[in-house]
């Protein structure tokens, strides 16, 4: 039944248009379609496909294939590669210079901080933070770096406060636990 409907569609196309070039139907039959009446034939095939319940995509593909028109060659690309901008080229050159110098600078500044400073760990942490920030800038992840840095500082602050106020925190937690147990036992007494 479906094949008869499709063949009727093919016959309608052949009857409607006289001069014609070649296209394959869904069932493998070779048909001919004229390029000069391409839009009308496309509409006729789409209407016939909708009447049969298949949809116009297949006949559209066949007509485009017959006319050697497959659409734009880059249409299937979701993230096409674009030419590198001059700003990116300059940043790339600066990143190359930084990558060549950074390890040597890191070693030299570590030695200088160790020799000059009595509290060397503050200078070392500052230097490592600066180097990490510059690396994040070159990888275009500065926003993530800053947000992670802020979260790390918040956790460090919480740890310092917990250590500084250890006894009061333990007392408050014990009181809250006792209160929770009393409330739970009171509910149990009420229901029984």
C-alpha positions as a printed Julia matrix, in Angstrom:
192×3 Matrix{Float64}:
  0.0    0.0     0.0
  2.8    2.41    0.94
  4.71   1.48   -2.23
  1.62   2.22   -4.35
  1.24   5.61   -2.67
  4.88   6.42   -3.33
  4.6    5.26   -6.96
  1.55   7.47   -7.37
  3.63  10.32   -6.04
  6.36   9.51   -8.56
  3.77   9.4   -11.36
  2.4   12.78  -10.23
  5.87  14.24  -10.46
  6.43  12.73  -13.91
  3.02  13.95  -15.14
  3.46  17.45  -13.72
  6.89  18.13  -15.2
  7.97  17.29  -18.72
 11.73  17.93  -19.1
 13.58  16.29  -16.39
 17.13  15.22  -14.95
 17.85  12.08  -12.77
 16.96  11.4    -9.09
 16.47   8.21   -7.06
 13.19   7.62   -5.29
 12.83   6.05   -1.85
 12.3    2.61   -3.37
 15.39   2.77   -5.6
 13.58   3.77   -8.82
 15.41   6.21  -11.09
 13.39   9.31  -11.88
 14.19  12.54  -13.67
 13.7   16.06  -12.35
 14.32  19.33  -14.16
 16.59  21.83  -12.38
 14.7   24.79  -13.83
 11.55  23.86  -11.87
 13.4   22.8    -8.69
 11.22  24.75   -6.17
  7.93  23.5    -7.62
  9.11  19.9    -7.65
 10.37  20.22   -4.11
  6.98  21.47   -2.98
  5.18  18.67   -4.84
  7.4   15.96   -3.34
  7.1   17.48    0.12
  3.3   17.58   -0.15
  3.22  13.97   -1.41
  5.49  12.86    1.43
  3.29  14.57    3.98
  0.22  12.91    2.48
  1.93   9.51    2.75
  3.07  10.35    6.3
  6.84  10.19    5.77
  7.85  13.86    5.88
  9.66  16.06    3.38
 13.23  15.51    4.57
 13.98  12.52    2.36
 12.69  14.02   -0.88
 14.5   17.28   -0.1
 17.73  15.31    0.33
 17.15  13.44   -2.94
 16.49  16.64   -4.91
 19.58  18.32   -3.45
 21.63  15.22   -4.2
 20.37  15.09   -7.8
 21.31  18.71   -8.38
 24.75  18.14   -6.77
 23.87  20.69   -4.12
 24.74  19.33   -0.68
 24.49  22.68    1.05
 27.35  24.65    2.6
 30.41  22.4     3.09
 30.9   23.59    6.69
 27.22  23.38    7.74
 27.77  20.21    9.78
 30.42  21.82   11.99
 29.2   22.84   15.44
 32.36  24.66   16.57
 34.25  25.58   13.4
 37.87  26.6    13.7
 38.25  30.29   13.0
 41.46  32.12   12.05
 43.59  33.22   14.97
 43.2   36.9    15.8
 46.25  39.17   16.16
 45.5   39.55   19.88
 45.64  35.78   20.34
 48.93  35.64   18.43
 50.44  38.32   20.7
 49.16  36.52   23.79
 50.6   33.26   22.45
 54.02  34.86   22.01
 53.91  36.3    25.52
 52.85  32.9    26.87
 55.81  31.27   25.13
 58.2   33.77   26.72
 56.58  33.22   30.12
 56.8   29.43   29.82
 60.49  29.69   28.93
 61.29  31.95   31.9
 58.84  30.88   34.61
 60.61  27.79   35.98
 63.97  29.56   36.19
 62.38  32.6    37.85
 60.57  30.32   40.3
 63.81  28.65   41.37
 65.78  31.91   41.62
 63.09  33.73   43.63
 62.72  30.74   45.96
 66.44  30.87   46.75
 66.4   34.67   47.19
 63.35  34.52   49.5
 65.0   31.75   51.54
 68.24  33.75   51.94
 66.75  37.19   52.63
 63.57  36.62   54.61
 63.23  35.23   58.12
 59.59  34.37   57.53
 60.28  32.73   54.16
 56.98  30.86   54.0
 54.98  34.11   53.55
 57.13  35.16   50.6
 57.04  31.65   49.15
 53.23  31.48   49.35
 52.93  34.95   47.79
 55.29  34.03   44.96
 53.47  30.75   44.27
 50.14  32.62   44.26
 51.44  35.13   41.72
 52.81  32.37   39.49
 49.54  30.4    39.73
 47.52  33.51   38.85
 49.71  34.21   35.79
 49.32  30.6    34.64
 45.54  30.89   35.03
 45.57  34.1    32.97
 47.39  32.39   30.12
 44.98  29.45   30.19
 42.02  31.89   30.28
 40.81  30.48   33.59
 41.38  33.5    35.82
 37.74  33.64   36.92
 37.81  29.99   38.06
 41.14  30.59   39.79
 39.81  33.59   41.71
 36.61  31.82   42.78
 38.58  28.75   43.92
 41.01  31.03   45.76
 38.15  32.76   47.6
 36.6   29.41   48.57
 40.01  28.23   49.81
 40.41  31.37   51.92
 36.91  30.87   53.38
 37.76  27.28   54.33
 41.06  28.41   55.86
 39.23  31.08   57.84
 36.73  28.51   59.09
 39.59  26.23   60.16
 41.36  29.08   62.02
 38.12  30.03   63.79
 37.46  26.42   64.69
 40.96  26.05   66.17
 40.8   29.39   67.97
 37.36  28.77   69.47
 37.61  24.99   69.87
 36.26  24.77   73.47
 33.23  27.03   72.91
 32.38  25.16   69.68
 32.51  21.8    71.48
 30.35  23.16   74.35
 27.73  24.55   71.94
 27.65  21.27   69.95
 27.22  19.25   73.17
 24.38  21.56   74.31
 22.61  21.3    70.95
 22.98  17.51   70.95
 21.5   17.31   74.47
 18.62  19.59   73.49
 17.9   17.46   70.41
 17.82  14.28   72.51
 15.41  15.9    75.03
 13.06  17.06   72.23
 13.09  13.61   70.61
 12.37  11.87   73.93
  9.55  14.33   74.7
  7.91  13.55   71.33
  8.2    9.86   72.06
  6.53  10.3    75.47
  3.71  12.29   73.9
  2.89   9.62   71.29
  2.9    6.71   73.76
